[in-house]
Amino acid sequence: MSDQVSLRVVLVGGSGFLGSAVRSRLVDEGHDVTVIGRAPTRQHDRWRHVNWDARTIGDWADSLDGADVVMHLAGKRVDCRPTARNIDALIASRVDTVQLVGEAVQRVEQPPAAWVQLSSLAIFGDCGDTIIDEPTEVPDTGPRQQVEVCRL
């Protein structure tokens, strides 16, 4: 039997590319996972999905109460044309949802002990097999919809 502690983890925006991989790993490790996303609320075999509109605090906020970790992965995909409108939408999709989840965390009786925030890995571009970790230097230049959005 494993000595690993099972955690209650809430993945905000956990149905995208990165979120799906994180969700699968957490579920495989035996953690209790709830995904908050735009799809209809439903129970899966090994995890739950709770609907939100990404604009208002609703029933989804109850998922945060008593959770060990909230991991915020929500945001518009960065693989879009770097128009002013798209850049604004990329930024708003991250900033607005972080503020919303922060408000919800403040309202629950037992807020999560940890918050993990990840707005995008695109700032590093295509690094092939290179391992990206904390000491990796963040580039100063690159596609505006990737580097500029991540730096803000």
C-alpha positions in Angstrom: 0.0 0.0 0.0 1.3 3.5 -0.9 2.2 6.0 1.8 0.9 8.8 -0.6 -1.7 11.1 0.8 -4.9 11.5 -1.3 -5.7 15.2 -1.9 -8.9 16.9 -2.9 -7.9 18.9 -6.0 -10.0 21.4 -7.9 -8.8 22.1 -11.5 -10.2 25.3 -12.8 -10.0 25.1 -16.6 -9.0 21.4 -16.3 -10.5 20.2 -19.5 -8.0 21.8 -21.9 -4.7 20.4 -23.3 -2.7 20.8 -20.1 -5.6 20.4 -17.7 -6.5 17.0 -19.2 -3.0 15.7 -18.7 -2.8 17.1 -15.1 -6.3 15.6 -14.4 -5.3 12.2 -15.7 -2.1 12.1 -13.7 -3.9 13.2 -10.5 -6.7 10.6 -10.9 -4.1 7.9 -11.7 -2.3 8.8 -8.4 -5.6 8.3 -6.5 -6.5 11.9 -5.8 -10.1 13.2 -5.6 -10.4 15.5 -8.6 -13.1 18.1 -9.6 -12.8 20.0 -12.9 -14.5 23.3 -13.1 -15.2 24.1 -16.8 -17.8 25.2 -19.3 -19.1 21.8 -20.1 -22.3 20.6 -18.4 -21.9 19.3 -14.8 -21.5 15.5 -14.8 -19.9 12.7 -13.0 -17.2 10.6 -14.7 -15.9 7.3 -13.7 -13.0 8.6 -11.6 -13.6 12.4 -11.4 -16.3 15.1 -11.5 -16.9 18.0 -13.8 -18.7 21.1 -12.5 -20.0 23.8 -14.8 -19.3 27.5 -14.6 -19.7 30.5 -16.9 -16.2 31.9 -16.0 -18.0 35.2 -15.1 -20.0 34.8 -12.0 -19.8 32.9 -8.7 -22.2 30.1 -8.7 -22.7 26.5 -7.4 -19.2 25.7 -8.8 -17.7 27.6 -5.8 -18.9 24.9 -3.4 -16.3 22.6 -4.9 -13.6 24.8 -3.4 -14.8 24.4 0.2 -12.6 21.9 1.9 -10.4 21.2 -1.1 -6.7 20.8 -0.4 -5.6 22.5 -3.6 -7.0 24.7 -6.3 -5.1 24.7 -9.6 -6.0 27.5 -11.9 -5.4 26.6 -15.6 -8.2 28.6 -17.3 -7.5 30.8 -20.2 -8.1 31.3 -23.9 -5.7 29.2 -26.1 -2.7 31.2 -27.2 -2.5 29.8 -30.7 -4.4 32.6 -32.2 -3.6 35.6 -34.4 -1.9 38.4 -32.4 -4.6 41.0 -33.0 -5.3 43.6 -30.3 -8.7 42.0 -29.8 -7.2 38.5 -29.3 -4.5 39.8 -27.0 -7.1 41.6 -24.9 -9.2 38.4 -24.8 -6.1 36.3 -23.8 -5.3 38.6 -20.9 -8.9 38.9 -19.7 -9.5 35.1 -19.9 -6.7 34.7 -17.3 -7.0 37.8 -15.1 -10.8 37.9 -14.8 -11.0 34.2 -14.0 -8.2 34.4 -11.4 -10.1 37.3 -9.7 -13.3 35.3 -9.8 -11.8 32.2 -8.2 -10.0 34.4 -5.7 -13.4 35.9 -4.6 -14.9 32.4 -4.4 -12.0 31.1 -2.3 -12.6 34.0 0.2 -16.2 33.1 0.6 -15.9 29.4 1.4 -15.8 28.2 5.0 -12.6 26.0 4.5 -10.5 27.5 1.7 -7.9 25.4 -0.1 -4.5 25.3 1.6 -2.7 25.8 -1.7 -3.2 27.6 -5.0 -1.3 26.7 -8.1 -1.5 29.2 -10.9 -0.4 28.5 -14.5 -1.5 30.8 -17.3 0.5 29.3 -20.1 3.6 27.4 -21.0 3.7 28.9 -24.5 6.1 31.6 -23.4 8.9 29.1 -23.9 7.9 28.2 -27.5 8.8 24.8 -28.9 11.7 23.6 -26.8 11.6 20.0 -28.1 12.9 17.6 -25.4 14.4 20.4 -23.3 13.3 20.3 -19.7 11.7 23.5 -18.6 11.7 24.2 -14.8 12.0 27.1 -12.3 15.5 28.2 -13.1 14.9 28.2 -16.9 15.3 31.8 -18.2 12.1 33.2 -19.6 12.6 34.7 -23.1 12.4 38.4 -23.7 11.0 38.1 -27.2 8.7 35.9 -29.1 5.2 35.8 -30.5 3.2 38.6 -28.8 0.2 36.4 -28.0 2.5 34.1 -26.1 5.3 36.0 -24.5 3.5 39.3 -23.8 0.5 37.6 -22.4 2.6 35.5 -20.1 4.7 38.4 -18.9 1.7 40.5 -17.9 
